[in-house]
Amino acid sequence: MNSKKRRLSTARLFLFSTTTFLSFSLLTGCAQAPLGEQGAGPAFFKGSRKIEQLPAEAALAVPKNNSQQTNLGAPLTIFTDKNFVGSGRCALCHGNLADREDRDMSITNHWRSTMMANAAKDPFWQAKVESETSRNPAIKQVIEEKCVACHMPMAWRQFNINKQAYESGSGGTPYDAFINPANQLNKAAMDGVSCSLCHQIEDQGLGTKENFSGKFIIDAGIPAPQRPHFGPYKDTVPEPMQTSIGYKPLYSAHTNDSALCATCHTLYTPYLDSAGNVAGEFPEQTPYLEWLHSEYGEPLGTRHDISEQLDKVRLCQECHMPHSPAGGVLIAMPAPKESTGKDHFSQHHFVGGNILLLNMMQDNIDPLGITASTEKITDTKKRAADQLQRQSANLFLHGGTISKDTLTVAVAVENQVGHKLPTGFPSRRAWLHLVVQDAAGAVLFESGKPQADGIIMGDDGDEKNLFEPHYDVISQQDQVQIYESVMQNTDGEITHTLLRGAGYIKDNRLLPKGFDKKTAAADIAVRGAAAADGNFTGGSDLVTYRIPVGNQSGPFTITAELLYTPVSHAFMQDLTQDASLARVDRFVKLYSEADKTPVTIAGVKGITR
């Protein structure tokens, strides 16, 4: 093992001596009070000297799309099956809404440009499905059933409700069948995670493993016009919906519960050994379980009214479906005379961090069959950038002492979200980019520099098909603090094939506040060197940089950024091996053309005096 990979001793940096840092938080855009006074940030900042804001000279970076042409997108689908209807049918009444301040609250206008709406059209997902089934043909059926259960849920449910009616025209395994435009369930499949799917999920077993991985329950035995359509409001007006599409709107508090989201966003997948045998089950995505283990979670089965004021609890819906600030939303137009404006209206933003994929969709609206306009995708990208850059993390600088020709600086990252950051799918990563400049502006030290092709300088995962370890102390430019999950197969080798992922050899994604890594269950445990790092705790990480500066005395300018991308270079390189497959080849081309600039989640800048 080379010196870069040796375990470095823990450095607990609570206070450095006389150096003052000027700092700005690009997350909030406002001056930071002394951390010891305001109580913000990790506890090790208590007693910090006053932090003054420096001018934020550069905007936080986000990747840009390529095309400047406008496109209205395809119309929403209006299919009708026995148990589901297309989003276009819902848009007739729920697509022209506004709040008291006349801001657009249209459910379908917000939803149609999200990754939820485009779950089946997502070119990355399609490429990965074809890659995985090509590499693991013996369980092709199993893979596709697992994938379509959440990415093409209406088609998959309708098929299983009445197999006899649809089996004759299925045309092969589920994904191959549903993606075929000639298939009678294609329209339902390509409508993604749509209105009549989520609002029919029953309050049965939510939050349990029996419900995870797309095993939600929908009662298909209730005929129209009595089919339940669950929502968060008690004062429903049933007749218009029953007459038009055969659903009866009913109140149920579970629509305002994180466990509803957990049905698809907690995913377990089978994994194979080197002989091709199913050897177990792998926790591929676990944000709900991470949330339960944080200070934001709550006991299973707890239900809240949508208007209830919560304390520490933060539900998925609060961040990803924020309420209209002004309220007064009539949830259907034209509104029945009995209707009242809702002050607790959840906007259907379903905002996440997938700006890279949204750019690809925006540049390829027609080829991908996207039903959102250029304008609506732009709106969703702005929401994603806002959530990443204003609601996800804070950075702080501390230190600045020079001893024996070494400048010592500490960077603290504070996680503000209710689950690990980054969350979900194991292609995502965030990392620290730190630059130190001398008085003349020359760069003395740089760790984590991003490249135009998606590579991080110094990352062994990108450069050597290994992985970059977790660090407590960084003293070389080719050492980078990367927050990520890295899979290994049954032979202990690094893998990017989901169906070979037997466990994580590294998982140092930033923990939510209150997360106790010592008591965390195996499925959400911290893996690798971070498990023993006393400065890597629930809600924060502290990384010490020891930088050789020779005989220079400063002043030194220190800039730190927390960067993020949803598709790592190593993951992409592995996928490229299957470029002979049509949809993999398409995604490889889309990725090669895309702006791979990482999102700057947060930044901080200081100068020693």
C-alpha positions in Angstrom: 0.0 0.0 0.0 1.5 3.4 -1.0 1.8 6.3 1.3 -1.3 7.9 -0.2 -3.4 5.0 1.1 -2.0 4.7 4.6 -4.4 5.5 7.4 -3.5 8.9 8.6 -3.7 9.7 12.3 -6.8 11.5 13.6 -6.4 15.2 14.1 -9.0 16.8 16.3 -8.8 20.5 15.5 -11.0 22.5 17.8 -9.1 25.8 17.8 -6.1 27.1 15.9 -4.2 30.0 17.3 -4.0 33.5 16.1 -5.1 33.4 12.5 -8.4 35.1 11.5 -10.3 33.9 8.5 -12.6 36.0 6.4 -15.3 33.7 5.0 -18.5 33.7 3.1 -21.2 31.1 2.8 -22.2 30.8 -0.8 -25.1 28.7 0.4 -27.0 31.5 2.2 -25.5 34.5 0.6 -25.5 36.3 4.0 -22.9 37.2 6.5 -22.0 34.5 9.0 -22.1 35.4 12.6 -19.4 34.0 14.9 -20.3 30.3 15.0 -19.8 30.1 18.8 -22.5 32.8 19.1 -25.1 31.7 16.6 -24.9 28.0 17.4 -24.6 27.1 13.7 -22.2 24.5 12.5 -20.5 21.7 14.2 -19.7 21.9 17.9 -16.0 22.1 17.4 -16.3 25.7 16.2 -17.4 27.0 19.6 -15.1 29.9 20.5 -14.3 30.7 16.8 -13.2 34.3 16.0 -15.5 36.6 14.1 -16.1 35.6 10.5 -16.6 38.4 8.0 -18.2 38.0 4.6 -16.0 38.4 1.5 -17.7 39.4 -1.8 -19.1 36.4 -3.6 -17.4 37.2 -6.9 -18.4 34.1 -8.8 -21.8 32.4 -9.0 -22.2 28.8 -7.8 -21.5 26.6 -10.8 -24.1 24.3 -12.4 -23.8 22.3 -15.7 -25.5 24.0 -18.7 -27.5 22.4 -21.5 -26.3 22.8 -25.1 -29.4 23.6 -27.1 -30.8 27.2 -27.2 -33.9 26.1 -29.2 -37.3 26.1 -27.5 -39.5 23.1 -27.7 -43.0 22.7 -26.3 -42.6 18.9 -25.8 -45.1 16.2 -26.6 -48.6 16.2 -25.2 -49.4 14.3 -22.0 -50.9 10.9 -22.6 -54.6 10.3 -22.2 -54.8 6.5 -22.1 -57.4 4.8 -20.0 -56.9 1.3 -18.5 -59.1 -0.4 -16.0 -57.1 0.8 -13.0 -55.0 3.7 -14.3 -55.4 6.8 -16.5 -52.8 8.9 -18.2 -51.6 12.2 -16.7 -53.3 14.1 -19.5 -56.6 13.1 -18.1 -55.7 14.6 -14.7 -54.3 17.8 -16.3 -57.8 18.7 -17.6 -58.7 19.8 -14.1 -55.3 20.1 -12.2 -53.2 21.8 -14.8 -54.3 25.5 -14.5 -53.8 26.3 -10.8 -52.5 29.4 -9.0 -52.0 30.6 -5.4 -53.0 33.9 -3.8 -50.0 35.6 -5.4 -50.9 34.2 -8.9 -47.9 31.9 -9.0 -48.3 28.8 -11.1 -49.3 25.8 -8.9 -50.3 23.6 -11.7 -49.7 20.0 -10.7 -49.0 18.6 -14.1 -47.0 21.6 -15.2 -44.6 21.1 -12.3 -44.6 17.3 -12.4 -44.1 16.7 -16.2 -40.5 18.0 -16.2 -39.3 16.0 -13.2 -37.3 12.8 -13.1 -40.4 11.1 -11.5 -42.5 11.9 -14.6 -39.6 10.7 -16.9 -38.7 7.7 -14.9 -39.3 5.4 -17.9 -37.7 7.8 -20.4 -34.6 8.5 -18.4 -31.8 7.5 -20.9 -29.4 6.7 -18.1 -31.9 4.2 -16.5 -32.6 2.6 -19.9 -28.9 2.2 -20.6 -28.2 0.7 -17.2 -31.1 -1.8 -17.6 -29.8 -3.0 -20.9 -26.2 -3.2 -19.6 -27.2 -5.2 -16.5 -29.4 -7.7 -18.4 -26.6 -8.1 -21.0 -24.1 -8.9 -18.3 -26.5 -11.1 -16.3 -28.8 -12.8 -18.9 -29.7 -15.7 -16.6 -31.8 -13.4 -14.4 -32.9 -10.9 -17.1 -36.6 -11.4 -16.1 -35.8 -10.8 -12.4 -33.8 -7.6 -13.2 -36.5 -6.2 -15.5 -39.3 -6.9 -13.0 -37.4 -5.2 -10.3 -36.7 -2.2 -12.5 -40.1 -1.7 -14.1 -41.9 -2.0 -10.7 -40.9 1.5 -9.9 -39.9 3.1 -13.3 -42.9 1.8 -15.3 -45.2 1.1 -12.3 -48.6 1.5 -13.9 -47.9 -0.9 -16.8 -46.3 -3.4 -14.4 -49.3 -3.3 -12.0 -51.9 -3.4 -14.8 -50.1 -6.4 -16.3 -50.1 -8.3 -13.0 -53.7 -7.3 -12.2 -54.9 -9.0 -15.4 -52.2 -11.1 -16.9 -54.6 -13.0 -19.1 -55.7 -9.8 -20.9 -52.2 -8.6 -21.6 -49.9 -11.6 -21.7 -50.6 -12.4 -25.4 -49.3 -9.1 -26.4 -46.5 -8.8 -23.9 -43.7 -9.4 -26.5 -41.1 -10.7 -24.1 -39.7 -9.7 -20.7 -41.3 -6.7 -19.0 -38.8 -3.9 -20.0 -38.5 -5.2 -23.6 -42.3 -5.4 -23.8 -43.3 -2.1 -22.3 -40.7 0.0 -24.1 -42.1 -1.3 -27.4 -44.5 1.4 -28.8 -46.7 -1.3 -30.3 -47.4 -2.8 -26.8 -50.8 -2.0 -25.4 -49.3 -1.0 -22.1 -46.6 1.2 -23.6 -48.4 4.5 -22.9 -48.9 3.5 -19.3 -45.3 2.5 -19.0 -43.9 5.7 -20.5 -46.0 7.9 -18.3 -43.5 7.1 -15.5 -44.5 7.7 -11.9 -47.8 9.3 -12.6 -50.8 10.7 -10.8 -53.1 7.7 -10.7 -50.3 5.5 -9.4 -49.1 7.3 -6.3 -52.6 8.4 -5.3 -53.9 4.8 -5.3 -51.3 3.4 -3.0 -52.9 2.0 0.1 -51.9 2.6 3.7 -50.9 -1.0 4.2 -47.4 -2.1 5.4 -45.8 1.3 4.5 -42.3 1.7 5.9 -41.6 -2.1 6.1 -39.4 -4.3 4.0 -42.4 -6.1 2.7 -43.4 -2.8 1.0 -39.9 -1.7 -0.2 -38.6 -2.2 -3.8 -41.9 -1.3 -5.4 -44.1 -3.7 -3.4 -46.7 -1.1 -2.6 -50.3 -2.2 -2.4 -53.1 -1.0 -4.7 -56.6 -2.4 -4.3 -57.6 -3.4 -7.9 -60.9 -5.0 -6.7 -62.8 -1.8 -6.2 -64.6 -0.8 -9.4 -65.2 2.7 -10.8 -66.5 5.1 -9.7 -65.5 4.0 -6.2 -61.8 3.4 -6.8 -60.0 5.3 -4.0 -57.8 8.2 -4.9 -56.0 9.2 -1.7 -55.0 12.8 -0.9 -54.1 15.0 2.1 -57.4 16.9 2.3 -60.4 16.0 4.5 -62.9 18.3 2.7 -63.2 16.5 -0.6 -65.7 17.1 -3.4 -66.0 13.6 -5.0 -68.5 13.9 -7.8 -66.3 15.6 -10.5 -63.5 13.1 -10.3 -65.9 10.1 -10.0 -67.8 11.2 -13.1 -64.8 12.0 -15.2 -62.2 9.3 -14.5 -63.9 6.9 -12.0 -61.9 7.7 -8.9 -63.3 8.8 -5.5 -61.1 11.3 -3.7 -60.5 10.2 -0.1 -58.5 11.7 2.8 -55.6 9.7 4.1 -52.7 11.0 6.3 -50.3 8.5 4.7 -50.0 10.8 1.6 -48.1 13.1 4.0 -45.8 10.4 5.3 -42.2 9.6 4.2 -43.1 5.9 4.3 -45.1 6.4 1.1 -42.0 7.6 -0.8 -40.0 4.7 0.8 -41.9 2.1 -1.3 -39.7 2.8 -4.3 -36.8 4.9 -2.8 -35.8 2.0 -0.6 -34.5 -0.6 -3.0 -33.0 -4.1 -2.4 -31.6 -5.9 -5.4 -30.3 -9.5 -5.8 -26.6 -10.0 -6.4 -24.7 -12.8 -8.1 -21.5 -14.6 -7.3 -18.8 -15.2 -9.8 -20.5 -18.4 -11.0 -23.7 -16.5 -11.8 -25.7 -17.8 -8.8 -27.9 -15.5 -6.7 -26.0 -15.1 -3.5 -28.0 -12.6 -1.5 -29.7 -9.2 -1.5 -28.0 -5.9 -1.6 -29.3 -2.5 -0.2 -28.9 -0.5 -3.3 -30.7 2.6 -2.1 -31.8 3.3 1.5 -32.6 7.1 2.1 -35.7 6.2 4.1 -33.7 4.0 6.5 -31.0 6.7 6.8 -33.8 9.2 7.6 -35.3 7.0 10.3 -31.9 6.7 12.0 -31.4 10.5 12.0 -32.9 13.2 14.3 -35.4 14.0 11.5 -37.0 10.6 11.5 -39.9 9.3 13.7 -41.4 5.9 14.7 -42.9 3.7 12.0 -46.6 4.3 11.5 -46.6 7.9 12.7 -49.0 10.0 10.6 -49.4 13.8 10.3 -52.0 16.1 9.0 -50.7 18.2 6.2 -51.2 21.4 8.2 -49.5 20.2 11.3 -46.4 22.1 12.4 -43.5 19.8 13.0 -40.5 20.2 15.2 -37.4 18.3 14.3 -39.2 15.9 12.0 -38.7 16.6 8.3 -40.7 14.5 6.0 -39.7 13.8 2.4 -42.7 15.8 1.2 -41.5 18.9 3.0 -38.3 19.2 1.1 -39.2 17.6 -2.2 -42.8 18.9 -2.4 -42.6 22.3 -0.6 -45.9 24.1 0.3 -47.0 27.1 -1.7 -45.8 30.1 0.4 -48.9 32.1 -0.3 -51.5 29.3 -0.1 -55.1 29.8 -1.2 -54.8 27.2 -3.9 -58.0 25.8 -5.5 -56.7 22.3 -6.4 -59.0 21.9 -9.4 -60.1 24.3 -12.2 -62.8 24.8 -12.9 -63.4 24.5 -9.1 -66.7 23.0 -7.8 -68.6 25.6 -5.8 -68.1 23.7 -2.6 -64.3 23.9 -3.0 -62.1 26.0 -0.7 -58.6 27.3 -1.3 -55.8 25.2 0.4 -53.2 27.0 2.4 -51.1 23.8 2.7 -50.7 22.9 -0.9 -47.8 20.6 -1.7 -46.2 21.7 -5.0 -45.4 18.7 -7.2 -41.8 19.7 -7.8 -40.3 16.3 -6.8 -37.0 18.2 -6.8 -33.7 16.3 -6.7 -30.1 16.8 -7.8 -30.1 15.4 -11.3 -29.3 18.6 -13.3 -27.0 16.6 -15.7 -29.8 14.3 -16.7 -32.3 17.2 -17.0 -29.9 18.9 -19.4 -29.8 15.8 -21.6 -33.6 15.7 -21.6 -33.8 19.4 -22.4 -31.4 19.0 -25.4 -33.3 15.9 -26.6 -37.0 16.5 -26.0 -38.2 15.0 -29.2 -35.9 12.0 -29.4 -36.6 11.0 -25.8 -40.4 11.7 -26.1 -40.4 14.2 -23.2 -43.8 15.8 -22.5 -42.3 18.9 -20.9 -41.3 22.1 -22.6 -37.9 23.7 -22.6 -39.3 26.3 -20.2 -40.6 23.8 -17.7 -37.4 21.8 -17.7 -35.5 25.0 -17.0 -37.8 25.7 -14.0 -37.1 22.2 -12.6 -33.4 22.7 -13.1 -33.6 26.0 -11.1 -35.4 24.2 -8.3 -32.8 21.5 -8.3 -29.9 24.0 -8.1 -31.7 26.0 -5.4 -32.1 22.8 -3.3 -28.6 21.7 -3.8 -27.0 25.1 -3.2 -29.3 26.6 -0.5 -30.6 23.6 1.4 -28.1 20.8 1.3 -24.8 21.7 3.0 -22.6 24.4 4.6 -18.8 24.7 4.5 -16.6 26.3 7.1 -12.9 27.1 7.3 -10.8 27.1 10.5 -7.2 27.3 11.4 -4.3 28.8 9.4 -1.3 28.2 11.7 2.1 27.8 10.1 4.5 25.5 11.8 7.7 23.9 10.3 6.9 25.2 6.8 3.4 23.7 6.9 0.1 25.6 6.7 -2.7 23.7 8.6 -6.3 24.3 7.6 -9.5 22.6 8.6 -12.5 22.3 6.3 -15.8 21.4 8.0 -18.8 20.2 6.0 -22.3 20.4 7.6 -25.0 18.2 6.1 -28.4 19.8 6.1 -30.5 17.1 4.5 -32.4 14.3 6.2 -30.4 11.4 4.7 -26.9 10.7 3.5 -25.4 13.1 1.0 -25.2 12.3 -1.8 -28.2 9.9 -1.5 -29.5 6.9 -3.4 -28.0 5.4 -6.5 -24.2 4.5 -6.2 -23.1 6.5 -9.2 -23.3 9.7 -7.3 -20.5 11.5 -5.5 -19.6 14.7 -3.8 -16.1 15.9 -3.0 -14.0 18.7 -1.5 -12.0 20.9 -3.9 -9.5 22.9 -1.9 -7.1 25.5 -3.4 -4.4 27.5 -1.6 -2.8 30.5 -3.2 0.1 32.7 -2.1 0.1 36.4 -1.8 0.8 36.8 -5.6 -2.1 34.5 -6.5 0.0 31.5 -7.5 -1.5 28.1 -6.6 0.6 26.3 -4.0 -1.7 23.4 -3.4 -4.9 22.0 -5.0 -6.8 18.9 -4.0 -9.9 17.6 -5.9 -9.7 19.6 -9.1 -12.5 18.6 -11.5 -11.7 18.0 -15.2 -13.9 18.7 -18.2 -14.3 15.0 -18.9 -15.7 14.2 -15.4 -12.4 13.0 -13.9 -11.4 14.3 -10.4 -7.6 14.8 -10.3 -6.0 12.4 -7.9 -9.1 10.1 -7.6 -7.9 6.5 -7.8 -11.4 5.4 -8.7 -11.1 7.4 -11.9 -7.5 6.8 -12.6 -6.7 3.2 -11.4 -10.0 1.3 -11.1 -9.5 1.3 -7.4 -11.2 3.8 -5.0 -10.1 6.9 -3.1 -10.1 6.2 0.6 -11.7 8.4 3.2 -9.3 10.9 4.8 -9.1 12.6 8.2 -5.9 14.4 7.2 -4.8 15.3 3.7 -1.2 16.3 3.0 -0.7 15.6 -0.7 -2.4 17.0 -3.8 -3.4 13.6 -5.1 -5.5 12.9 -2.0 -9.1 13.9 -2.3 -12.0 13.7 0.2 -14.8 12.1 -1.9 -18.1 11.3 -0.3 -19.5 8.2 -2.1 -20.5 4.6 -1.9 -18.3 2.1 -3.7 -19.6 -1.4 -4.4 -17.6 -4.6 -4.2 -18.5 -8.1 -5.5 -18.4 -11.5 -3.8 -14.7 -11.7 -4.6 -13.9 -8.4 -2.9 -13.3 -6.6 -6.2 -14.6 -3.1 -7.1 -17.7 -3.3 -9.3 -20.1 -0.9 -10.9 -22.4 -3.7 -12.0 -25.4 -3.5 -9.7 -26.2 -7.2 -9.9 -22.6 -8.0 -8.7 -22.8 -5.5 -5.8 -22.6 -7.7 -2.7 -21.8 -4.8 -0.3 -20.0 -1.5 0.0 -16.2 -1.4 0.5 -16.6 2.3 1.1 -19.5 4.4 2.2 -18.5 7.7 3.7 -21.4 9.7 2.4 -22.2 12.6 4.7 -24.4 11.5 7.5 -27.6 13.3 8.5 -27.8 15.0 11.9 -28.4 12.6 14.7 -27.1 9.6 12.8 -25.2 7.3 15.2 -22.7 5.3 13.1 -22.0 3.0 16.0 -25.7 1.8 16.2 -26.6 2.0 12.5 -27.9 -1.2 11.0 -25.7 -3.1 8.5 -27.8 -1.9 5.5 -27.0 1.8 6.3 -23.6 1.4 8.0 -20.6 3.6 7.4 -18.0 1.5 5.5 -14.2 2.0 5.2 -11.9 4.4 7.1 -14.8 6.8 7.9 -16.2 4.3 10.4 -13.2 4.9 12.7 -12.8 8.6 12.0 -13.8 10.6 15.1 -14.3 13.7 13.1 -16.8 12.0 10.8 -20.0 12.2 12.7 -23.8 12.6 12.4 -24.3 15.9 10.5 -20.7 16.8 9.8 -17.2 15.9 8.7 -13.9 17.8 9.6 -11.0 17.3 7.2 -7.5 18.7 8.1 -5.2 19.8 5.3 -1.5 20.1 6.0 0.1 22.1 3.2 3.8 22.6 2.6 4.5 26.3 2.0 8.3 26.4 2.2 9.6 29.7 3.6 6.6 31.7 2.6 4.8 33.4 5.5 1.6 34.5 3.7 -0.9 35.8 3.5 -2.5 32.8 1.9 -5.9 32.6 0.3 -7.8 29.4 0.9 -10.8 28.4 -1.2 -12.9 25.3 -0.5 -15.9 24.0 -2.5 -18.2 21.0 -2.1 -18.8 19.7 -5.6 -21.4 17.1 -6.8 -22.2 15.0 -9.8 -24.8 12.3 -10.3 -22.7 10.1 -12.6 -19.1 9.4 -11.6 -16.4 9.0 -14.3 -15.6 5.5 -13.1 -19.3 4.5 -13.3 -19.5 5.9 -16.8 -16.4 4.2 -18.0 -17.7 0.9 -16.8 -21.0 1.5 -18.6 -19.2 2.4 -21.8 -18.0 -1.2 -22.1 -21.5 -2.1 -23.3 -21.7 0.6 -26.0 -22.5 -2.1 -28.5 -26.0 -2.0 -27.0 -28.2 0.6 -28.7 -29.5 2.5 -25.6 -26.1 2.3 -23.9 -24.5 3.7 -27.0 -27.1 6.5 -27.1 -26.4 7.4 -23.5 -22.6 7.4 -24.0 -23.1 9.9 -26.8 -25.4 12.0 -24.8 -22.9 12.0 -21.9 -20.0 12.8 -24.2 -21.8 15.9 -25.5 -23.1 17.0 -22.1 -21.5 19.7 -19.9 -20.0 17.7 -17.0 -19.3 20.6 -14.8 -20.1 19.5 -11.3 -22.6 21.4 -9.2 -21.0 23.6 -6.6 -23.2 22.8 -3.5 -21.3 25.2 -1.2 -18.2 27.3 -1.1 -16.1 29.2 1.4 -13.1 31.5 1.0 -10.6 32.8 3.6 -7.4 34.7 3.8 -4.7 34.4 6.5 -3.3 37.6 8.0 
